[in-house]
Amino acid sequence: MIWVLLLIILVALWAIIAFNGLVVLKNRVNEADSDIGVQLKRRHDLIPNLVNIVKGYATHERELFEKVTQARAQAIAASEGDIKNRAEAENMLTGALKSLFAVAENYPELKANQNFLALQEELAETENKIMSARRFYNTNVRDYNIRREVVPTNVIANMFNFKKRDMFELEDMTEAATPKVDFSQPTSPPAKNASPAPASPVPDKQPEADPKRDQKEPPSPPPTQNTLPEDSADETPPEQPPASPQS
C-alpha cells in the first residue's frame, strides 16, 4: 500500500513539473508575441509621415499612396488576430513600402530631404528590431512545440489543451532582391551516341634542315713546304775577306 501511495505521489509531482514547464514556455511565447506587436505598432505610426513627405514630391503617384494606406489599415486590423493573418498583412505592407521607396529613388530632391532621411533611418532601425523580435519569438515557439510533443509531456499538453503555436514568417524590407536569370533558351545537349569526327591525317614531319650543317666548309689551305727553292739551295754564301791584322 505504501509503494502504491509513493508511486501516486511521484506521478503527481511529475505532472506538476511538466505542467509548470509548459506554462513557462507558453508565457515566453506570449511575451515574445507582445514584443513583436510593439515594434509593428511603431512601424505603423511612422508610415503616415513618410507618405506625406513623398506626396510633396511625387504628386502623381496617388495609386501607390492609396495602396500603402490600405495595406497599413489591413495590418492594424490584423494585429489582434491570428499570427498567420498578421504575417500576411504585414508582408503586404512590406511590399507596398518597397514600392514607395523605389519611387523615391527617382526624385533626388526627395532623397536629400532631411525629414525623409530621418524617417527612412528610423524605419530601418524599426525593421531591425522587428526582425530581432521575430527571431526571439520563433525560438520560443520552437521550444514550446517540442516540449508539448515529446512523450510523456504530450499527455499533460493534451489534457490541459496546450495548443500548437505557429511561427511568425515576415519578409525583411531591407533585403535585396535576388537577380533573375533567364533560362528560356537552354542550349541543346550533345548527342550521346554521336561518334567523334575522324581526325585528319597528320603528314610526317620532315626533319628540319640545319643551316650550319648545310654550309660548305671552306677548302683547307695547301701544306706549306719548309724546303728552300732549288736555285737558292745551290747558291753558296759569298766568302768573307780575311780580316787585316791590327797594327
C-alpha positions as CSV (number, residue, x, y, z in Angstrom):
1,M,0.0,0.0,0.0
2,I,2.8,2.4,0.8
3,W,4.5,1.7,-2.5
4,V,1.3,2.5,-4.4
5,L,1.0,5.7,-2.4
6,L,4.6,6.7,-3.3
7,L,4.0,5.9,-6.9
8,I,0.9,8.1,-7.0
9,I,2.9,10.9,-5.3
10,L,5.7,10.6,-7.9
11,V,3.3,10.7,-10.8
12,A,1.6,13.8,-9.3
13,L,4.9,15.5,-8.9
14,W,5.9,14.7,-12.4
15,A,2.6,16.0,-13.7
16,I,3.0,19.3,-11.8
17,I,6.6,19.8,-13.1
18,A,5.5,19.0,-16.7
19,F,2.5,21.3,-16.5
20,N,4.6,24.2,-15.0
21,G,7.2,23.7,-17.7
22,L,4.6,24.1,-20.4
23,V,3.2,27.1,-18.7
24,V,6.6,28.8,-18.6
25,L,7.2,28.2,-22.3
26,K,3.8,29.4,-23.2
27,N,4.3,32.6,-21.3
28,R,7.6,33.2,-23.0
29,V,5.9,32.8,-26.4
30,N,3.2,35.3,-25.4
31,E,5.8,37.7,-24.2
32,A,7.7,37.5,-27.5
33,D,4.4,38.0,-29.3
34,S,3.8,41.2,-27.4
35,D,7.3,42.4,-28.3
36,I,6.5,41.9,-32.0
37,G,3.3,43.8,-31.6
38,V,5.1,46.8,-30.1
39,Q,7.6,47.0,-32.9
40,L,4.9,46.6,-35.6
41,K,2.9,49.4,-34.0
42,R,5.9,51.6,-34.2
43,R,6.3,50.9,-37.9
44,H,2.5,51.6,-38.4
45,D,3.0,55.0,-36.8
46,L,5.9,56.0,-39.0
47,I,4.2,55.3,-42.3
48,P,1.7,58.2,-42.5
49,N,4.5,60.8,-42.0
50,L,6.6,59.0,-44.7
51,V,3.7,59.0,-47.2
52,N,3.1,62.7,-46.6
53,I,6.7,63.6,-47.3
54,V,6.7,61.6,-50.5
55,K,3.4,63.2,-51.6
56,G,5.1,66.6,-51.7
57,Y,7.4,65.4,-54.5
58,A,5.5,62.7,-56.3
59,T,2.1,64.1,-56.6
60,H,1.0,61.8,-59.5
61,E,1.7,58.6,-57.5
62,R,-1.8,58.7,-56.0
63,E,-2.5,55.0,-56.6
64,L,0.7,54.0,-54.8
65,F,-0.2,56.1,-51.8
66,E,-3.6,54.6,-51.6
67,K,-2.1,51.1,-51.8
68,V,0.2,51.9,-48.9
69,T,-2.6,53.4,-46.8
70,Q,-4.8,50.4,-47.4
71,A,-2.1,47.9,-46.6
72,R,-1.4,49.8,-43.3
73,A,-5.1,49.7,-42.4
74,Q,-5.2,45.9,-43.0
75,A,-2.1,45.4,-40.9
76,I,-3.5,47.3,-38.0
77,A,-6.8,45.3,-38.2
78,A,-4.9,42.0,-38.3
79,S,-2.7,42.9,-35.3
80,E,-5.2,41.4,-32.8
81,G,-5.9,38.2,-34.9
82,D,-4.1,35.0,-35.7
83,I,-0.4,35.1,-36.2
84,K,-0.6,33.8,-39.7
85,N,-3.1,36.5,-40.8
86,R,-0.9,39.1,-39.1
87,A,2.1,37.9,-41.0
88,E,0.3,38.0,-44.4
89,A,-1.0,41.6,-43.7
90,E,2.5,42.7,-42.7
91,N,4.1,41.2,-45.8
92,M,1.6,43.1,-47.9
93,L,2.6,46.3,-46.2
94,T,6.3,45.5,-46.6
95,G,5.7,45.1,-50.4
96,A,3.9,48.4,-50.6
97,L,6.7,50.2,-48.7
98,K,9.3,48.7,-51.1
99,S,7.4,50.2,-54.0
100,L,7.2,53.5,-52.2
101,F,11.0,53.6,-51.7
102,A,11.5,52.6,-55.3
103,V,9.6,55.6,-56.4
104,A,11.6,57.9,-54.0
105,E,14.7,56.8,-55.8
106,N,13.6,58.8,-58.9
107,Y,13.5,62.1,-57.0
108,P,17.0,63.4,-56.0
109,E,15.5,66.3,-54.1
110,L,13.3,63.9,-52.0
111,K,16.3,61.7,-51.2
112,A,18.1,64.8,-50.0
113,N,15.3,65.9,-47.7
114,Q,16.4,65.7,-44.1
115,N,12.9,64.7,-42.8
116,F,12.8,61.9,-45.3
117,L,16.2,60.7,-44.4
118,A,15.4,60.8,-40.7
119,L,12.2,58.8,-41.2
120,Q,14.0,56.3,-43.5
121,E,16.7,55.8,-40.9
122,E,14.1,55.4,-38.1
123,L,12.1,53.0,-40.2
124,A,15.2,50.9,-40.9
125,E,16.0,50.7,-37.2
126,T,12.4,49.6,-36.5
127,E,12.7,46.9,-39.2
128,N,15.9,45.6,-37.5
129,K,14.0,45.5,-34.1
130,I,11.1,43.6,-35.8
131,M,13.5,41.0,-37.2
132,S,15.1,40.6,-33.8
133,A,11.8,40.2,-32.1
134,R,10.7,37.7,-34.7
135,R,13.7,35.5,-34.2
136,F,13.2,35.6,-30.4
137,Y,9.5,34.7,-30.9
138,N,10.2,31.8,-33.3
139,T,12.9,30.4,-30.9
140,N,10.4,30.3,-28.1
141,V,7.7,28.8,-30.3
142,R,10.1,26.1,-31.4
143,D,11.0,25.2,-27.7
144,Y,7.3,25.2,-26.7
145,N,6.2,23.0,-29.6
146,I,9.0,20.5,-29.0
147,R,8.1,20.2,-25.3
148,R,4.4,19.7,-25.9
149,E,5.0,17.0,-28.5
150,V,7.6,14.8,-26.7
151,V,6.5,11.8,-24.6
152,P,5.2,11.8,-21.9
153,T,4.7,15.5,-21.7
154,N,2.3,15.4,-24.6
155,V,-0.2,13.6,-22.2
156,I,-0.3,16.7,-20.0
157,A,-0.4,19.0,-23.0
158,N,-3.4,17.2,-24.4
159,M,-5.2,17.1,-21.0
160,F,-4.8,20.8,-20.4
161,N,-5.3,21.9,-24.0
162,F,-1.8,23.4,-24.8
163,K,-2.2,24.1,-28.4
164,K,0.5,24.3,-31.0
165,R,1.8,27.8,-31.9
166,D,2.7,28.9,-35.4
167,M,5.9,30.6,-36.5
168,F,5.9,34.2,-37.5
169,E,7.2,34.4,-41.0
170,L,7.9,38.0,-42.1
171,E,9.7,39.5,-45.1
172,D,12.7,41.7,-44.5
173,M,12.1,45.1,-46.1
174,T,15.8,45.8,-46.3
175,E,16.6,42.5,-48.0
176,A,18.0,43.0,-51.5
177,A,16.1,41.4,-54.4
178,T,17.8,38.3,-55.9
179,P,18.7,38.9,-59.6
180,K,16.7,36.8,-62.0
181,V,18.4,34.6,-64.6
182,D,16.7,33.8,-67.9
183,F,16.8,30.1,-68.9
184,S,14.2,30.4,-71.6
185,Q,16.6,29.3,-74.3
186,P,18.6,26.4,-73.0
187,T,21.4,25.0,-75.1
188,S,20.8,21.6,-76.6
189,P,23.0,18.9,-75.0
190,P,25.3,16.9,-77.3
191,A,24.0,13.6,-78.7
192,K,25.0,10.7,-76.6
193,N,25.6,8.2,-79.4
194,A,27.3,10.6,-81.8
195,S,30.6,9.2,-83.0
196,P,33.5,11.6,-82.9
197,A,34.7,13.1,-86.2
198,P,37.7,11.3,-87.7
199,A,40.8,13.1,-87.2
200,S,42.6,14.3,-90.3
201,P,45.9,12.6,-91.0
202,V,48.9,14.4,-89.9
203,P,51.7,14.5,-92.5
204,D,55.0,13.0,-91.5
205,K,57.2,15.7,-90.1
206,Q,60.3,16.3,-92.1
207,P,63.5,16.8,-90.2
208,E,64.4,20.4,-90.1
209,A,67.4,21.4,-92.1
210,D,70.4,22.6,-90.0
211,P,71.7,25.8,-91.6
212,K,75.1,25.2,-90.1
213,R,75.2,21.6,-91.5
214,D,74.3,22.8,-95.0
215,Q,77.0,25.3,-95.2
216,K,80.0,24.1,-97.2
217,E,83.3,24.0,-95.3
218,P,86.0,26.2,-96.9
219,P,88.8,24.2,-98.6
220,S,91.8,23.7,-96.4
221,P,95.0,25.6,-97.5
222,P,97.8,23.5,-99.1
223,P,100.5,22.4,-96.8
224,T,103.5,24.7,-96.5
225,Q,106.9,23.4,-97.5
226,N,109.9,24.2,-95.3
227,T,112.4,23.4,-98.1
228,L,114.1,26.2,-99.9
229,P,113.9,26.6,-103.6
230,E,116.4,24.8,-105.8
231,D,118.2,27.9,-107.0
232,S,118.7,29.2,-103.5
233,A,119.9,25.7,-102.4
234,D,122.8,25.6,-104.9
235,E,124.0,29.0,-104.1
236,T,126.9,29.1,-101.7
237,P,127.3,32.1,-99.5
238,P,130.0,34.6,-100.6
239,E,133.3,34.3,-98.9
240,Q,134.2,36.9,-96.4
241,P,137.6,38.6,-96.9
242,P,140.2,37.9,-94.3
243,A,140.5,40.3,-91.6
244,S,143.5,42.6,-91.7
245,P,145.9,42.4,-88.8
246,Q,145.8,45.2,-86.3
247,S,149.0,47.2,-86.1
